[in-house]
């Protein structure tokens, strides 16, 4: 459906994903706070008042510092994404958060600290945006040859300008707000009648809307709930003493009927996940959250699916409690269920709470059971979309720059993974951490030979890992980087290293070409061509010294975008090769749609040259490549018989063990393979 597509697109937005992920990172603190409140309640019941009071204060203090942690996490992520100084960005973001919060009086009544999630996120985002813009201005630009004092002064100046700019905008908005307030009286909460059906419905919608953007709806609408508690207490007392009618809406009405399992009737969603989730990750999350939801603690689901800042799940999150509100109100109004005649803690589990609060009426528990089932039906289609597309937030993984020797790759958080990938992400993170502590990445080069004159005309770059025992390991780690969304960082690191190596190569052989495999994720990333262009312009290379290899996997993802990238690269003078030709299902179709400078025939076709069918198929592959006027390179040639057959077809360029195995950069120089002269024929 178009609506689903639009919401899915919004949910995939990297900034919304980042915000949701940031909330998930703060989840442990949320759970600590919630458990402290639960322990305090238990202590109160058993008259352990002193310990209960201390625990309650710890829980409240813990909850108050969560917005500060959210601000810190988001500023850390955005500073890495935008490649701006991390320490200055975090300090600026926190300062802006404090200033705006005090200016607008978004301060916790418990501890004088900022308590607005929305302001926390907004101040981090705006601060990073302003600092990122300032770094393009000369006086704020950091240079590698600057002294430590100069760099510190530039960072301080940027922070001061950012704080002043945001403070000025906030002050202006504050003045406008005060001016409008003088003309209009729009204090919403006092206008709501806690016993009115329509006002109660407005309260429920507002509470859900606030939670959906990360703002605690209970805190913001505390005045309404406090007034309702007082009205309920008086009403129940008068019912006992004078027999007056009980109000339909009471303080526990929302806890027990529209907040079963927490705001948004989260218990319905948890059961929905347990029954219908195909993703193992979602099932694990549901099992972990079930016990908490039974006691109406829903933070793991709010931050784990997530609900917060998720355009898909916000809809059922708002609809389920509204439907429950209408049904519950109607059931009590028409006498199917008696009104709530007792006040209990919001921690009381469903079914028990419905039975107890209605004075021991089975119909109260049955109503809750009905609402849970209706909630499951409401959440199911939206959750299926999440489950299908795996649009649940997982855990971000940080790649330390100690893994690389290049300063270009910073410690960066990628937030493209989600809850169903949580297990795989954690494994990938552990694998990369092991690499970090056990060795380093190195580049190997496999020569490509022109068999017309037996000269090495270029090399394909291969990424390898060398452990502390000097053993060279194959690139199995690529899967881990891909899982974490870190392929662009890895590819650009390789590009930087290759450029430096190629600068040495062309001194010996000005016509030497270095070929680099680029992952689909990198090619489709923003400003890919501009980044490649910038790297080459800043070096001593010409564009024709670099060749980029694309696979069929990339072409499948986004044909239009890839065609634009290929055209831009070729206009610069960078040649583009189709790698692994003959291994995909659509290779022929892509040869007709894209203009490649080179076609690399995969070794899998070479392996079958000992059969008549294999030789005929290989001939066809070569002919198809020639039709496009692209140069043909055959990979994986290891035998003399293979070479003779390939040569008979007019192929000029060979890459394989028959001539050379991959080797280190220094080995290329030591063997004299870079000199534009005839080279040895075999490597064994």
VEXDREN-2710 file (C-alpha; in Angstrom, 1 decimal):
% VEXDREN-2710
k/r/px/py/pz
1/UNK/0.0/0.0/0.0
2/UNK/1.2/3.6/-0.7
3/UNK/0.8/4.5/3.0
4/UNK/3.0/1.6/4.1
5/UNK/5.6/2.5/1.5
6/UNK/5.7/6.1/2.7
7/UNK/5.9/5.2/6.4
8/UNK/8.6/2.6/5.6
9/UNK/10.6/5.2/3.8
10/UNK/10.3/7.6/6.8
11/UNK/11.3/4.8/9.2
12/UNK/14.4/4.1/7.2
13/UNK/15.5/7.8/7.4
14/UNK/19.0/7.7/9.0
15/UNK/18.2/10.5/11.4
16/UNK/15.0/8.9/12.7
17/UNK/16.9/5.6/12.9
18/UNK/19.6/7.3/14.9
19/UNK/17.2/8.9/17.3
20/UNK/15.5/5.6/18.0
21/UNK/18.8/3.8/18.4
22/UNK/19.9/6.5/20.8
23/UNK/16.9/5.8/23.0
24/UNK/17.7/2.1/22.9
25/UNK/21.2/2.8/24.1
26/UNK/19.7/4.6/27.1
27/UNK/17.3/1.7/27.8
28/UNK/19.5/0.2/30.6
29/UNK/19.2/3.5/32.6
30/UNK/15.4/3.5/32.0
31/UNK/15.1/0.0/33.3
32/UNK/17.2/0.8/36.4
33/UNK/14.9/3.7/37.2
34/UNK/11.8/1.6/36.7
35/UNK/13.1/-1.2/38.9
36/UNK/14.0/1.3/41.6
37/UNK/10.4/2.5/41.6
38/UNK/9.1/-1.1/41.7
39/UNK/11.3/-1.9/44.6
40/UNK/10.2/1.3/46.4
41/UNK/6.6/0.2/46.0
42/UNK/7.3/-3.2/47.4
43/UNK/9.2/-1.6/50.3
44/UNK/6.2/0.7/51.0
45/UNK/3.9/-2.3/51.1
46/UNK/6.1/-4.2/53.6
47/UNK/6.7/-1.0/55.6
48/UNK/10.4/-0.7/54.8
49/UNK/9.9/3.0/54.5
50/UNK/13.5/4.2/54.9
51/UNK/15.0/1.9/52.3
52/UNK/12.0/2.4/50.0
53/UNK/12.4/6.2/50.1
54/UNK/16.1/6.0/49.2
55/UNK/15.4/3.6/46.3
56/UNK/12.6/5.8/45.1
57/UNK/14.9/8.9/45.1
58/UNK/17.6/6.9/43.2
59/UNK/15.0/5.9/40.6
60/UNK/13.8/9.4/40.1
61/UNK/17.4/10.8/39.9
62/UNK/18.3/8.1/37.3
63/UNK/15.3/9.0/35.2
64/UNK/16.1/12.7/35.3
65/UNK/19.6/12.2/33.8
66/UNK/18.3/10.2/30.8
67/UNK/17.7/13.3/28.6
68/UNK/21.3/14.3/29.2
69/UNK/22.5/10.9/28.1
70/UNK/20.3/11.0/25.0
71/UNK/21.8/14.4/24.1
72/UNK/25.4/13.0/24.6
73/UNK/24.7/9.9/22.5
74/UNK/23.1/11.8/19.6
75/UNK/25.9/14.5/19.5
76/UNK/28.5/11.7/19.5
77/UNK/26.8/10.0/16.5
78/UNK/26.2/13.1/14.5
79/UNK/29.8/14.4/15.1
80/UNK/31.1/11.2/13.6
81/UNK/28.7/11.3/10.6
82/UNK/29.5/14.9/9.8
83/UNK/33.2/14.5/10.7
84/UNK/33.4/17.4/13.1
85/UNK/35.4/17.6/16.4
86/UNK/33.7/15.2/18.8
87/UNK/34.6/16.8/22.1
88/UNK/33.7/20.3/21.0
89/UNK/30.4/19.1/19.6
90/UNK/29.3/17.2/22.7
91/UNK/30.2/20.2/25.0
92/UNK/28.4/22.6/22.7
93/UNK/25.3/20.3/22.5
94/UNK/25.0/19.9/26.2
95/UNK/25.5/23.6/26.8
96/UNK/22.8/24.5/24.4
97/UNK/20.5/21.9/26.0
98/UNK/20.9/23.5/29.4
99/UNK/20.5/27.0/28.2
100/UNK/17.3/26.4/26.2
101/UNK/15.8/24.2/28.9
102/UNK/16.3/26.9/31.5
103/UNK/15.1/29.6/29.1
104/UNK/11.9/27.7/28.4
105/UNK/11.6/26.3/31.9
106/UNK/11.9/22.6/30.8
107/UNK/13.4/21.7/34.2
108/UNK/12.6/18.7/36.3
109/UNK/10.7/19.5/39.5
110/UNK/12.7/16.8/41.3
111/UNK/16.2/17.8/40.4
112/UNK/17.0/21.1/38.7
113/UNK/18.2/19.5/35.5
114/UNK/16.7/19.6/31.9
115/UNK/14.1/16.9/31.4
116/UNK/12.7/17.4/27.9
117/UNK/13.6/14.6/25.4
118/UNK/12.5/16.7/22.5
119/UNK/14.8/19.6/23.5
120/UNK/17.5/17.1/24.1
121/UNK/17.3/15.8/20.6
122/UNK/16.7/19.1/19.0
123/UNK/19.7/20.8/20.7
124/UNK/22.1/18.0/19.7
125/UNK/20.9/18.0/16.1
126/UNK/20.9/21.8/15.6
127/UNK/24.3/22.2/17.3
128/UNK/25.9/19.6/15.0
129/UNK/24.3/21.2/12.0
130/UNK/25.6/24.7/12.8
131/UNK/29.1/23.4/13.7
132/UNK/29.2/21.4/10.4
133/UNK/28.3/24.5/8.5
134/UNK/30.9/26.6/10.3
135/UNK/33.7/24.2/9.4
136/UNK/33.4/25.3/5.7
137/UNK/34.2/28.9/6.8
138/UNK/38.0/29.5/6.6
139/UNK/38.4/31.0/10.1
140/UNK/36.8/27.9/11.7
141/UNK/38.4/25.3/9.5
142/UNK/40.8/22.9/11.2
143/UNK/44.1/22.2/9.4
144/UNK/46.5/19.4/10.0
145/UNK/49.5/21.8/10.3
146/UNK/47.9/23.9/13.0
147/UNK/49.3/23.9/16.5
148/UNK/47.3/22.4/19.3
149/UNK/46.5/25.9/20.6
150/UNK/45.3/27.1/17.2
151/UNK/43.1/24.0/16.9
152/UNK/41.7/24.6/20.4
153/UNK/40.9/28.2/19.7
154/UNK/39.2/27.4/16.4
155/UNK/37.1/24.8/18.1
156/UNK/36.2/27.2/21.0
157/UNK/35.3/29.9/18.5
158/UNK/33.0/27.5/16.6
159/UNK/31.4/26.5/19.9
160/UNK/30.8/30.1/21.0
161/UNK/29.3/31.1/17.6
162/UNK/27.1/28.0/17.6
163/UNK/25.8/28.6/21.2
164/UNK/25.2/32.3/20.4
165/UNK/23.4/31.6/17.2
166/UNK/21.0/29.0/18.7
167/UNK/20.5/31.1/21.8
168/UNK/19.5/34.1/19.6
169/UNK/17.0/32.0/17.7
170/UNK/15.6/30.5/20.9
171/UNK/15.2/34.0/22.4
172/UNK/13.4/35.2/19.4
173/UNK/11.0/32.3/19.4
174/UNK/10.5/32.8/23.1
175/UNK/9.5/36.5/22.5
176/UNK/7.1/35.5/19.8
177/UNK/5.6/32.8/22.0
178/UNK/5.1/35.3/24.9
179/UNK/3.6/37.9/22.5
180/UNK/1.1/35.3/21.2
181/UNK/0.3/34.2/24.7
182/UNK/-0.6/37.8/25.6
183/UNK/-3.3/37.7/22.9
184/UNK/-4.6/34.2/23.4
185/UNK/-5.3/32.1/26.4
186/UNK/-4.4/28.5/25.3
187/UNK/-3.6/26.7/28.4
188/UNK/-5.0/23.3/27.3
189/UNK/-4.8/21.2/30.4
190/UNK/-7.0/23.3/32.8
191/UNK/-9.7/23.2/30.2
192/UNK/-10.0/19.5/30.3
193/UNK/-12.7/18.0/32.5
194/UNK/-11.3/14.8/34.0
195/UNK/-14.8/13.2/34.2
196/UNK/-15.8/14.1/30.6
197/UNK/-15.8/11.5/27.8
198/UNK/-14.5/13.8/25.1
199/UNK/-11.9/15.5/27.3
200/UNK/-10.7/12.1/28.5
201/UNK/-10.3/11.0/24.9
202/UNK/-8.3/14.1/24.2
203/UNK/-6.0/13.3/27.2
204/UNK/-5.4/9.8/25.9
205/UNK/-4.5/11.0/22.4
206/UNK/-2.2/13.7/23.8
207/UNK/-0.5/11.2/26.1
208/UNK/0.2/8.9/23.1
209/UNK/1.4/11.7/20.9
210/UNK/3.9/12.9/23.5
211/UNK/5.2/9.4/24.0
212/UNK/5.6/8.9/20.3
213/UNK/8.2/11.7/20.2
214/UNK/10.0/10.5/23.3
215/UNK/8.3/12.9/25.8
216/UNK/6.9/11.3/28.9
217/UNK/3.2/12.0/28.5
218/UNK/2.5/11.3/32.2
219/UNK/4.9/14.1/33.3
220/UNK/3.6/16.7/30.8
221/UNK/-0.1/15.9/31.6
222/UNK/0.5/15.5/35.3
223/UNK/-1.9/18.2/36.2
224/UNK/-4.8/16.4/34.6
225/UNK/-4.0/13.0/36.2
226/UNK/-3.4/14.7/39.6
227/UNK/-6.8/16.4/39.5
228/UNK/-8.4/13.1/38.4
229/UNK/-6.8/11.3/41.3
230/UNK/-8.3/13.8/43.8
231/UNK/-11.7/13.6/42.1
232/UNK/-11.6/9.8/42.2
233/UNK/-10.6/9.7/45.9
234/UNK/-13.5/12.0/46.8
235/UNK/-15.9/10.2/44.6
236/UNK/-15.1/6.8/46.1
237/UNK/-15.4/8.2/49.6
238/UNK/-18.8/9.7/48.9
239/UNK/-19.9/6.5/47.2
240/UNK/-19.0/4.6/50.4
241/UNK/-20.6/7.1/52.7
242/UNK/-23.5/8.5/50.9
243/UNK/-24.1/6.1/48.0
244/UNK/-23.5/8.6/45.2
245/UNK/-22.8/7.2/41.7
246/UNK/-19.3/6.3/40.8
247/UNK/-17.7/8.2/38.0
248/UNK/-16.9/6.2/34.8
249/UNK/-13.5/7.9/34.4
250/UNK/-11.2/7.4/37.4
251/UNK/-7.5/7.5/37.9
252/UNK/-7.1/3.8/37.3
253/UNK/-9.3/3.8/34.3
254/UNK/-6.4/4.8/32.1
255/UNK/-3.9/2.4/33.9
256/UNK/-6.1/-0.7/33.7
257/UNK/-8.0/-0.2/30.4
258/UNK/-6.1/2.1/28.0
259/UNK/-2.6/1.3/29.3
260/UNK/-2.6/-2.5/29.7
261/UNK/1.1/-3.3/29.7
262/UNK/2.0/0.4/29.6
263/UNK/1.0/3.3/27.4
264/UNK/-0.4/2.2/24.1
265/UNK/-1.7/-1.1/25.5
266/UNK/1.8/-2.6/24.9
267/UNK/0.9/-6.0/26.3
268/UNK/-1.1/-6.6/23.1
269/UNK/1.9/-5.8/21.0
270/UNK/4.1/-8.1/23.1
271/UNK/1.7/-11.0/22.7
272/UNK/1.4/-10.2/19.0
273/UNK/5.2/-10.5/18.7
274/UNK/5.2/-13.8/20.6
275/UNK/2.5/-15.4/18.4
276/UNK/3.3/-14.0/15.0
277/UNK/6.9/-12.8/14.8
278/UNK/9.0/-14.6/12.2
279/UNK/12.1/-12.9/13.3
280/UNK/14.0/-14.6/16.0
281/UNK/15.2/-11.1/17.3
282/UNK/11.6/-9.9/17.8
283/UNK/10.7/-13.1/19.7
284/UNK/13.7/-12.7/22.0
285/UNK/12.7/-9.1/22.6
286/UNK/9.1/-10.1/23.3
287/UNK/10.1/-12.8/25.8
288/UNK/12.4/-10.4/27.6
289/UNK/9.8/-7.7/27.8
290/UNK/6.8/-9.9/28.7
291/UNK/7.3/-9.9/32.5
292/UNK/7.9/-6.2/32.5
293/UNK/4.8/-5.5/30.5
294/UNK/2.7/-7.6/32.9
295/UNK/3.7/-5.0/35.5
296/UNK/2.9/-2.2/33.0
297/UNK/6.5/-1.3/32.3
298/UNK/6.8/-0.8/28.6
299/UNK/10.1/1.0/28.0
300/UNK/11.8/-2.1/26.3
301/UNK/9.1/-2.1/23.7
302/UNK/8.9/1.7/23.3
303/UNK/12.6/1.9/22.7
304/UNK/13.2/-1.6/21.2
305/UNK/10.7/-1.9/18.4
306/UNK/10.8/1.1/18.5
307/UNK/7.6/3.0/18.9
308/UNK/9.2/6.3/19.5
309/UNK/9.9/8.2/16.3
310/UNK/8.6/5.3/14.2
311/UNK/5.9/6.4/11.7
312/UNK/4.7/2.9/11.2
313/UNK/4.1/1.9/14.8
314/UNK/2.9/5.2/16.0
315/UNK/-0.5/4.6/14.3
316/UNK/-1.5/1.4/16.2
317/UNK/0.1/2.9/19.3
318/UNK/-2.4/5.8/19.2
319/UNK/-5.4/3.8/17.8
320/UNK/-5.3/0.8/20.3
321/UNK/-5.8/2.9/23.5
322/UNK/-8.4/5.1/21.9
323/UNK/-10.4/2.1/20.8
324/UNK/-10.0/0.6/24.3
325/UNK/-11.1/3.9/25.8
326/UNK/-14.3/4.0/23.8
327/UNK/-15.1/0.3/24.5
328/UNK/-14.4/0.5/28.2
329/UNK/-16.3/3.7/28.7
330/UNK/-19.3/2.1/26.8
331/UNK/-19.1/-1.1/28.8
332/UNK/-19.3/0.8/32.1
333/UNK/-21.9/3.3/30.8
334/UNK/-24.3/0.5/29.8
335/UNK/-23.7/-1.5/33.0
336/UNK/-21.9/-4.4/31.4
337/UNK/-18.9/-3.7/33.8
338/UNK/-19.2/-2.0/37.1
339/UNK/-17.3/1.3/37.6
340/UNK/-13.9/1.2/39.3
341/UNK/-14.6/1.4/43.0
342/UNK/-11.0/1.0/44.4
343/UNK/-7.7/2.7/43.7
344/UNK/-4.7/0.5/43.2
345/UNK/-1.1/0.9/42.0
346/UNK/-0.5/1.1/38.3
347/UNK/2.0/-1.8/38.7
348/UNK/-0.9/-4.3/39.3
349/UNK/-1.0/-6.9/36.5
350/UNK/-3.8/-7.0/34.0
351/UNK/-6.8/-9.3/34.8
352/UNK/-6.0/-9.1/38.5
353/UNK/-6.3/-5.3/38.3
354/UNK/-9.6/-5.4/36.4
355/UNK/-11.0/-7.9/38.9
356/UNK/-9.8/-6.0/42.0
357/UNK/-10.6/-2.4/40.9
358/UNK/-14.2/-3.3/40.0
359/UNK/-14.8/-4.7/43.5
360/UNK/-14.3/-8.3/42.5
361/UNK/-16.3/-8.4/39.3
362/UNK/-15.2/-11.0/36.8
363/UNK/-16.5/-8.8/34.0
364/UNK/-13.7/-6.3/34.8
365/UNK/-11.1/-9.0/34.0
366/UNK/-13.0/-10.2/31.0
367/UNK/-13.1/-6.7/29.6
368/UNK/-9.3/-6.4/29.9
369/UNK/-9.0/-9.8/28.1
370/UNK/-11.2/-8.5/25.3
371/UNK/-9.2/-5.3/25.0
372/UNK/-5.9/-7.3/24.8
373/UNK/-7.3/-9.3/22.0
374/UNK/-8.6/-6.2/20.1
375/UNK/-5.2/-4.6/20.6
376/UNK/-3.5/-7.6/19.1
377/UNK/-5.7/-7.3/16.0
378/UNK/-4.9/-3.6/15.7
379/UNK/-1.2/-4.1/16.1
380/UNK/-0.9/-7.2/13.9
381/UNK/-0.9/-5.6/10.3
382/UNK/1.6/-2.9/11.3
383/UNK/3.9/-5.3/13.1
384/UNK/3.8/-7.7/10.1
385/UNK/5.2/-4.9/8.0
386/UNK/7.9/-4.3/10.6
387/UNK/8.7/-8.0/10.8
388/UNK/8.8/-8.3/7.0
389/UNK/11.1/-5.4/6.5
390/UNK/13.0/-5.8/9.8
391/UNK/12.4/-2.2/10.7
392/UNK/13.2/-2.4/14.3
393/UNK/16.1/-0.7/15.9
394/UNK/19.1/-2.7/16.9
395/UNK/22.4/-1.8/18.5
396/UNK/24.8/0.5/16.9
397/UNK/28.4/-0.7/16.6
398/UNK/31.4/1.5/16.9
399/UNK/34.5/0.9/14.8
400/UNK/37.6/2.2/16.5
401/UNK/40.2/3.9/14.4
402/UNK/42.9/1.9/16.1
403/UNK/42.0/-0.8/13.7
404/UNK/43.4/1.3/10.9
405/UNK/46.5/3.4/10.6
406/UNK/44.7/6.1/8.6
407/UNK/43.4/9.2/10.4
408/UNK/40.6/9.5/7.8
409/UNK/38.5/6.8/9.4
410/UNK/37.1/8.1/12.7
411/UNK/35.3/6.1/15.3
412/UNK/31.8/6.1/13.8
413/UNK/28.5/4.7/14.7
414/UNK/26.4/3.2/11.9
415/UNK/22.7/2.9/12.6
416/UNK/21.4/0.8/9.7
417/UNK/20.8/-2.3/11.8
418/UNK/17.7/-3.3/13.6
419/UNK/16.5/-5.6/16.4
420/UNK/16.1/-8.7/14.1
421/UNK/19.8/-8.3/13.3
422/UNK/20.8/-7.7/16.9
423/UNK/22.4/-11.1/17.3
424/UNK/24.3/-10.9/14.1
425/UNK/25.4/-7.3/14.9
426/UNK/26.9/-8.4/18.2
427/UNK/28.7/-11.2/16.6
428/UNK/30.1/-8.9/13.9
429/UNK/31.2/-6.4/16.5
430/UNK/33.0/-9.0/18.5
431/UNK/34.7/-10.3/15.3
432/UNK/35.9/-6.8/14.4
433/UNK/37.1/-6.2/18.0
434/UNK/39.2/-9.4/17.8
435/UNK/40.7/-8.2/14.6
436/UNK/41.5/-4.9/16.2
437/UNK/43.5/-6.6/18.9
438/UNK/45.2/-9.3/16.8
439/UNK/46.8/-7.6/13.8
440/UNK/46.2/-5.1/11.0
441/UNK/44.8/-4.7/7.5
442/UNK/47.2/-4.7/4.6
443/UNK/46.9/-4.5/0.8
444/UNK/48.0/-7.1/-1.7
445/UNK/48.3/-6.6/-5.4
446/UNK/47.7/-9.1/-8.1
447/UNK/49.3/-8.2/-11.5
448/UNK/47.4/-8.1/-14.7
449/UNK/49.5/-9.2/-17.7
450/UNK/49.2/-8.2/-21.4
451/UNK/50.1/-11.5/-23.1
452/UNK/50.9/-9.8/-26.4
453/UNK/54.2/-8.5/-24.8
454/UNK/54.2/-10.3/-21.4
455/UNK/54.2/-7.0/-19.6
456/UNK/52.4/-6.1/-16.3
457/UNK/50.0/-3.3/-17.1
458/UNK/48.2/-3.0/-13.8
459/UNK/47.1/-4.7/-10.6
460/UNK/44.0/-5.5/-8.8
461/UNK/44.0/-4.5/-5.2
462/UNK/43.1/-7.2/-2.6
463/UNK/42.4/-6.5/1.0
464/UNK/43.9/-8.9/3.5
465/UNK/44.5/-9.2/7.3
466/UNK/47.8/-9.9/8.8
467/UNK/47.8/-11.2/12.4
468/UNK/50.6/-10.8/14.9
469/UNK/52.1/-14.1/13.8
470/UNK/52.5/-12.5/10.3
471/UNK/50.0/-14.9/8.9
472/UNK/47.9/-13.5/6.0
473/UNK/44.2/-14.2/6.4
474/UNK/41.5/-14.1/3.6
475/UNK/38.9/-11.3/3.8
476/UNK/36.2/-13.1/5.7
477/UNK/35.8/-10.0/7.8
478/UNK/34.1/-8.2/4.9
479/UNK/30.8/-9.8/5.9
480/UNK/31.1/-8.3/9.4
481/UNK/31.8/-4.8/8.1
482/UNK/28.8/-5.2/5.7
483/UNK/26.6/-6.4/8.6
484/UNK/27.4/-3.2/10.5
485/UNK/27.0/-0.9/7.6
486/UNK/30.7/0.1/7.7
487/UNK/31.7/-0.8/4.1
488/UNK/32.0/2.8/3.0
489/UNK/34.6/3.5/5.7
490/UNK/36.5/0.3/4.7
491/UNK/36.4/1.1/1.0
492/UNK/37.5/4.7/1.4
493/UNK/40.3/3.6/3.7
494/UNK/41.4/1.2/0.9
495/UNK/41.1/4.0/-1.7
496/UNK/43.4/6.2/0.4
497/UNK/46.0/3.5/0.8
498/UNK/45.8/2.6/-2.9
499/UNK/46.3/6.2/-4.0
500/UNK/49.4/6.5/-1.9
501/UNK/50.8/3.2/-3.4
502/UNK/49.8/4.2/-6.9
503/UNK/51.8/7.4/-6.5
504/UNK/54.9/5.3/-6.1
505/UNK/53.9/3.0/-9.0
506/UNK/53.5/5.7/-11.6
507/UNK/57.0/7.1/-10.9
508/UNK/58.3/3.9/-12.3
509/UNK/55.6/3.3/-14.9
510/UNK/53.4/6.3/-15.8
511/UNK/50.9/4.1/-17.6
512/UNK/50.3/1.7/-14.7
513/UNK/46.6/1.2/-13.6
514/UNK/45.4/0.1/-10.2
515/UNK/42.0/-1.6/-10.0
516/UNK/39.8/-1.4/-6.9
517/UNK/36.7/-3.4/-5.9
518/UNK/34.0/-1.1/-4.5
519/UNK/31.1/-2.5/-2.5
520/UNK/27.5/-1.6/-3.6
521/UNK/26.9/0.2/-0.3
522/UNK/29.8/2.6/-1.0
523/UNK/28.8/3.2/-4.6
524/UNK/25.3/4.2/-3.6
525/UNK/26.4/6.3/-0.7
526/UNK/26.0/10.1/-0.9
527/UNK/28.7/12.0/-2.8
528/UNK/30.6/8.9/-3.8
529/UNK/31.9/10.3/-7.0
530/UNK/32.9/13.6/-5.4
531/UNK/34.9/11.8/-2.7
532/UNK/36.7/9.7/-5.2
533/UNK/37.4/12.8/-7.4
534/UNK/38.7/14.7/-4.4
535/UNK/41.1/11.9/-3.3
536/UNK/42.6/11.7/-6.8
537/UNK/42.9/15.5/-7.3
538/UNK/44.7/15.8/-4.0
539/UNK/47.3/13.2/-5.1
540/UNK/49.8/13.2/-8.0
541/UNK/47.7/10.7/-9.9
542/UNK/45.7/11.3/-13.0
543/UNK/42.1/9.8/-13.2
544/UNK/43.2/7.2/-15.8
545/UNK/45.5/5.6/-13.2
546/UNK/42.4/4.4/-11.2
547/UNK/39.9/1.7/-12.3
548/UNK/36.9/0.8/-10.2
549/UNK/35.3/-2.7/-10.4
550/UNK/31.5/-3.1/-9.9
551/UNK/29.6/-6.3/-9.4
552/UNK/26.2/-7.4/-10.7
553/UNK/24.9/-7.2/-7.1
554/UNK/25.3/-3.4/-7.4
555/UNK/23.6/-3.2/-10.7
556/UNK/20.5/-5.0/-9.4
557/UNK/20.1/-2.6/-6.5
558/UNK/19.6/0.7/-8.3
559/UNK/20.1/0.7/-12.1
560/UNK/19.4/4.4/-12.6
561/UNK/21.7/5.6/-9.8
562/UNK/24.5/3.2/-10.9
563/UNK/24.2/4.4/-14.6
564/UNK/24.6/8.0/-13.4
565/UNK/27.7/7.1/-11.3
566/UNK/29.3/5.2/-14.2
567/UNK/28.8/8.1/-16.5
568/UNK/30.2/10.6/-14.0
569/UNK/33.3/8.4/-13.4
570/UNK/34.0/7.9/-17.1
571/UNK/33.6/11.6/-17.7
572/UNK/36.4/12.2/-15.3
573/UNK/38.6/9.6/-17.0
574/UNK/38.2/6.8/-14.4
575/UNK/37.6/3.5/-16.1
576/UNK/34.8/1.2/-14.8
577/UNK/35.0/-2.6/-15.0
578/UNK/32.2/-5.2/-14.7
579/UNK/33.6/-7.8/-12.3
580/UNK/32.8/-11.5/-12.0
581/UNK/31.2/-11.6/-15.5
582/UNK/29.4/-14.9/-16.1
583/UNK/28.5/-15.6/-12.5
584/UNK/25.1/-13.8/-12.4
585/UNK/21.8/-14.4/-14.0
586/UNK/21.6/-11.0/-15.8
587/UNK/25.1/-10.4/-16.9
588/UNK/24.1/-10.2/-20.6
589/UNK/21.3/-7.7/-19.9
590/UNK/23.6/-5.5/-18.0
591/UNK/26.2/-5.5/-20.8
592/UNK/23.5/-4.0/-23.0
593/UNK/22.4/-1.3/-20.5
594/UNK/25.8/-0.1/-19.2
595/UNK/28.9/1.2/-20.9
596/UNK/31.8/-0.7/-19.3
597/UNK/35.5/0.0/-20.1
598/UNK/36.5/-3.5/-19.1
599/UNK/34.8/-6.8/-18.6
600/UNK/36.4/-9.3/-16.2
601/UNK/35.5/-12.9/-16.9
602/UNK/35.2/-14.9/-13.7
603/UNK/37.4/-17.9/-12.9
604/UNK/34.3/-20.1/-12.7
605/UNK/34.2/-20.1/-16.5
606/UNK/37.9/-20.9/-16.7
607/UNK/37.4/-24.0/-14.6
608/UNK/35.3/-25.7/-17.2
609/UNK/37.7/-25.3/-20.2
610/UNK/38.5/-29.0/-20.1
611/UNK/35.1/-29.7/-21.5
612/UNK/33.6/-28.9/-25.0
613/UNK/30.6/-27.3/-23.5
614/UNK/32.8/-25.2/-21.1
615/UNK/34.9/-24.0/-24.0
616/UNK/31.9/-23.0/-26.1
617/UNK/30.4/-21.1/-23.2
618/UNK/33.7/-19.3/-22.6
619/UNK/33.9/-18.3/-26.3
620/UNK/30.4/-16.8/-26.1
621/UNK/31.4/-14.9/-23.0
622/UNK/34.4/-13.4/-24.8
623/UNK/32.4/-12.6/-27.9
624/UNK/29.7/-10.8/-25.7
625/UNK/32.4/-8.7/-24.1
626/UNK/34.0/-7.8/-27.4
627/UNK/30.7/-6.7/-28.8
628/UNK/30.6/-3.9/-26.2
629/UNK/34.1/-2.7/-27.3
630/UNK/35.3/-3.3/-23.7
631/UNK/38.7/-4.7/-22.9
632/UNK/38.5/-8.4/-21.7
633/UNK/40.4/-9.6/-18.6
634/UNK/40.3/-13.2/-17.7
635/UNK/40.7/-14.0/-14.0
636/UNK/42.0/-17.2/-12.4
637/UNK/44.2/-18.6/-15.1
638/UNK/46.5/-21.2/-13.6
639/UNK/47.4/-23.7/-16.4
640/UNK/49.3/-23.4/-19.7
641/UNK/46.4/-25.2/-21.5
642/UNK/44.0/-22.5/-20.2
643/UNK/46.3/-19.7/-21.3
644/UNK/46.7/-21.2/-24.8
645/UNK/43.0/-21.5/-25.4
646/UNK/42.3/-18.0/-24.1
647/UNK/45.0/-16.6/-26.3
648/UNK/43.5/-18.2/-29.3
649/UNK/40.4/-16.2/-28.8
650/UNK/42.2/-12.9/-29.0
651/UNK/42.1/-12.0/-25.3
652/UNK/45.0/-9.8/-24.3
653/UNK/44.8/-9.4/-20.5
654/UNK/45.3/-12.2/-18.0
655/UNK/45.1/-12.2/-14.2
656/UNK/45.9/-15.4/-12.4
657/UNK/48.4/-17.7/-10.6
658/UNK/49.9/-18.8/-13.9
659/UNK/51.7/-15.5/-14.0
660/UNK/51.6/-14.1/-10.5
661/UNK/50.0/-14.6/-7.1
662/UNK/48.9/-11.6/-5.1
663/UNK/51.9/-9.9/-3.4
664/UNK/52.8/-7.0/-1.2
665/UNK/53.6/-3.6/-2.5
666/UNK/57.3/-3.9/-1.8
667/UNK/57.5/-7.2/-3.6
668/UNK/56.2/-5.5/-6.8
669/UNK/59.2/-3.2/-6.7
670/UNK/61.7/-5.9/-5.7
671/UNK/60.8/-8.1/-8.6
672/UNK/60.8/-5.2/-11.0
673/UNK/57.3/-5.8/-12.2
674/UNK/56.4/-2.1/-12.4
675/UNK/59.0/-1.3/-15.1
676/UNK/57.5/-1.1/-18.6
677/UNK/59.5/-4.0/-19.9
678/UNK/59.0/-7.6/-20.7
679/UNK/58.4/-9.7/-17.6
680/UNK/58.9/-13.3/-16.7
681/UNK/56.2/-15.7/-18.0
682/UNK/55.4/-17.8/-14.9
683/UNK/55.5/-17.4/-11.2
684/UNK/56.3/-21.0/-10.3
END
